[in-house]
Amino acid sequence: MLITKKTNAMKYKKLWIGFILVMVLSFAVLGYYGIEIYREAPPIPEQVVTTNGELLFTGQDIKDGQNVWQSIGGQEVGSIWGHGAYVAPDWSADWLHREATFILHAWSQQEFNRPYDQANEEQQAMLTARLQKQIRENTFDPATGDLTIFPMRAAAISAISNHYTSLFTDDAELEDLRDAYAIPANTVKDPERMRKLNAFFFWAAWTCTTNRPGSDITYTNNWPAEDLVGNKPTSSLILWTGFSVILLLAGIGLLAWYYAANRDDEIDHANLPEKDPLLGLQPTPSMKATLKYFWIVTALIVVQVILGATTAHYGVEGTAFYGFPLAEFLPYSLTRTWHVQLGIFWIATSWLATGLFIAPAVSGHEPKYQKLGVNVLFIALLVIVAGSMIGQWYGIMQRLGFETNFWFGHQGYEYVDLGRFWQIFLFAGLFIWLALMVRGIWPAFHTQKEGRHLLGMFLISSAAIALFYGAGLMWGRQTNLAIAEYWRWWVVHLWVEGFFEVFATVVIAFLFVRMGLLRVQLATATVLFSTIIFLFGGIIGTFHHLYFSGTPTAVLALGATFSALEVVPLVLIGFEAYHNLTISRATKWIKAYKWPIYCFIAVAFWNLVGAGIFGFLINPPIALYYMQGLNTTPVHGHTALFGVYGMLGIGLMLFVLKGLAARHVWKDGTIKFAFWSINIGLALMVLISVLPIGLAQTWASVKYGLWYARSAEFMQEPAMDTLRWLRVIGDTIFAIGVLALGWFVIGLKTGWSVKGEVDLSDHDYPRVVPDGKGKGKEIALEEV
């Protein structure tokens, strides 16, 4: 026994050293190149002038235009640099193509008295060579802050500005195009706001065509693909794509070797619990107080799915919902905002509530006023959800000024759309949650020496959840978009995809240890090793979101290299869960936890398919060069965000609900139907609609350019329209499954989801109830 303890201690020590090194070195790299992003971000000129001295825009016009863009929904209305929604165009790519074609047509008319597309090959080659030379030259003067452009480009800016003004206001001639883009009439109501919005769109496109000083590569690494201006994949894209594939194979091999070397081939059935270990715990007042969190989680899931169906429908009917002019009250940009935001809210709420439930269960300690803290946090979360949604409605309806919109309305950045006030409120709420977690779990460090390492990871991941949301406060109202994107992906990638995932891994380990399905030593080693592997790729892998967001080439190299290791970090714990479920089917009590554990098995499946296969489909630089901003991204987004994190949130919720009423036997029918409908519906939604659309767009992007793959001309073809309608099949099955889940959860309270008998009524009593001092007291069955 002494040898085993020393061996475990040495093993843990090495793993902790590895964890600390990964954290320190990875964030050093992330921070260093963050400084480089600040230093090399595409400049915002003091003024844009022509060589004739005509003033077109000021730098303040561009900054205010960015705020106009944010107020109408920002990345929820089309995209910029490939980041955002998918119905309207990518405005940077669309502006760029319109600008190039305007100039080429004008020159061709002047010199050859014919449109550019009717000129011969030699004439076209001459004109495009001239265009590339002039449009790629960096004419920004750092000394004066002036950006000087040639007069023909100014004429193109004027023409495109007129087109966009007609599009975003109420020009009747563009009604069909607005409908194709799901943009309601008068989305921008004020002409001065529209002028500034055009200034911002010009700047975003300018960064895509202008070479960095001393380089032949643009600020966006030659993205988007556009032959007319010479935007083609760089050699770095090819090089680092190949290297990322090699590293992926190496990472899979390492994880496979570790799993094979550390799993137990021989199962000791004698050590499996004969009866349910969780039935011996009576929920404390604070644990019972988490029940209302899961009622809200269930309600938010249903509302999110309804909003998702509405948002998807706008893709086929533009600004109406089966003939009803819904966009007048709830435009696409708003329903998509709420759909994405509620997804994060309910998943996070489920995970946070699970933590509040588990902390006293693990420590056997109910801190004083813990229930009060749980209730206060619940009210705060309700205020944040309701307040932020109301503010976003007012912002998109153009009823708020720039500053008011920034603080209380819509920030325009996908996944962090809520106003700054609500961000700060949520940040404070997360620290309240952290305090509740620490005071709930801390006594376990004194009573559970064997599990201290796992407890340590539990607290570290909890602290990271609170701390890293603070990255969302690092940009201001008029921060350069390249810098805002850097910090935004800290929140989306490191907070949502990173430390929440580590926290979930630890929580699952705790549950299986508590149930006797995992030994604490194996769970601890697996959690530490999985965390090291995930963070080793995941922290620096944040850069794979920033290949074409105004960042230097080094960011592309680092993102491609390290993001390849993100594919399989949770597979170990998923395989271990499935392994233990298989060998535990002989024990009667495990059947009570069938559906929560099935959710964890679904997590492992979607982690491989959604986060792994579909994630790596778009992650390599050369793939993302053509796919960024296409429907291949929501393929990954839906299967990873819902398939992995959503199913994990549902599984954790079901585990806690079982713990809050463990003696009741669940009726299998409804939850079984819900589980399979949700997973089958998700698969069909992707496989017969979103993925085919994304692949068709990829073909168009490679052949003609991103502008065409996102254009109304291509997206409104009959075949594409049919593919969008096919999504109804998967969406309907999925939605029915979610409604069934809600019906089941409600039935746990009303009684229609449970049977009259109890789970393993022959379980030994008395039960142990935490007494607030870490020791517990015994109660008899009749007291329960």
Buried (B, 14 or more C-beta within 10 A) or exposed (E): EEEEEEEBEEBBEEBBEBBEEBBEEBBEBBEEBBEBBEEBBBBBBBBBBBEEEEEBBBBBBBBBBBBBBBBBBBBBBBBBBBBBBBBBBBBBBBBBBBBBBBBBBBBBEEEBEEEBEEBEEEBBEBBBEEBBEBBBEBBBEEEEEBBBBBEBBBBBBEBBBEBBBBBBBBBEEBBEBBBBBBBBBEBBBEEEBBBBBBBBBBBBBBBBBBBBEEEEBBBBBBBBBBEBBBBEBBEBBBBBBEBBBEBBEEBBEBBEEBBEEBEEEEEEEEEBBEBBBBBBBBBBEBBBBBBBBBEBBBBBBBBBBBBBBBBBBBBBBBBBBEEEEBBEEBBBBBBBBBBBBBBBBBBBBBBBBBBBBBBBBBBBBBBEEBBEBBEBBBEBBEEBBEBBBEBBBBBBBBEBEBEBBBBBBBBBBBBBBBBBBBBBBBBEBBBBBBBBBBBBBBBBBEEBEEBBBBBBBBBBBBBBBBBBBBBBBBBEBBBBBBBBBBBBBBBBBBBBBBBBBBBBBBBBBBBBBBBBBBBBBBBBBBBBBBBBBBBBBBBBBBBBBBBBBBBBBBBBBBBBBBBBBBBBBBBBBBBBBBBBBEBBEEBEBBBBBBBBBBBBBBBBBBBBBBBBEBBBBBBBBBBBBBBBBBBBBBBBBBBBBBBBBBBBBBBBBBBBBBBBBBBBBBBEEBBBBBBBBBBBBBBBBBBBBBBBBBBBBBEBBBEBBBBBBBBBEBBBEEEBEEBBEBBBBBBBBBBBBBBBBBBBBBBBEEEEBBEEEBBBEEBEBBBBBBBBEBEBEEBEEEEB
